[in-house]
Amino acid sequence: MTASDSLNPKYNMEDGKLSIQHMKRKGATAMPRPHSHASVELYYLLDGERVYFVDGQVVTVHKGELIMIAGHEIHATASSEVAEFERILINYEPVILPQALQKLELLLHGRRFRVFALSLREQGETERLLNKMLDESRQEKPFYESYCLSLLAELIILLGRFENTARRSNPSRYSLHNKVSEIATYVREHYRETVTLEDTAKHFYLSSSYLSRIFHKLTGFRFREYIIHIRVREAQRLLAGSRQKIQEIALAVGFEHLSHFNKTFKKATGLTPMEYRKQAKNGQVPPHQPF
């Protein structure tokens, strides 16, 4: 086991395939940049609220809710109107779970994330399992890693038995979140075209400065960065899963010039399109890995 950050230690187990961290913060906070990782993320909110941007949507997670995010899905989190929060974060690679649980489909209908609005009983059981994992990680008693694996398996079973219910929402309070989600959807639908901040702002009857400000605040992306992210992600999919020429792919995802595409792709992924295609064909990089 290794732990980092003396104030909010992250306990790593199973050669880094499992980690858990407890954190309590006061005041507005946000991730410096959207990010992704190979592991599945489980984020349980003990208190407060957090705003997530994930899978092109702005989602508010409330006290007593758990959000699950698929591996390699880019996401960011920031404060809501309720600045203080307390959470427990788990990252795990499914390979460490029993085979039956590895095959359990918790993300429904091909989604890349899911929010579990747990009942009071489910919250109590979830908190018992998470706190026990934290205690075991801190104390490092004999076989504690195996015990933590069994506790994680219990948590996955609990989520597998979860019955989805309609979430209550306050439309007026979250109208801004809905608006940013609509803007992100608009970009995903039109990324092959010339998409500008000014034209998008006119489409949504907003000023350019206001759209730029709220989009960055709730997603972690500058507007232009998000367009590039969508284009590169689609290019990754085509490079890994088709035989199209690289120049054809560049045009298909919205780049007029091959040189600009090559430069942008390498800056985003660290690889040229040709290098990425070769590694993806050899199974060396995830075919949909975001930058």
Helices and strands as residue ranges (DSSP letters): E 2-4, E 10-13, G 14-16, E 18-25, E 40-54, E 57-62, E 65-69, E 75-79, E 85-92, G 94-96, H 99-102, G 108-110, E 113-117, H 120-139, H 144-160, H 175-190, H 197-203, H 208-219, H 223-241, H 246-252, H 258-269, H 273-281
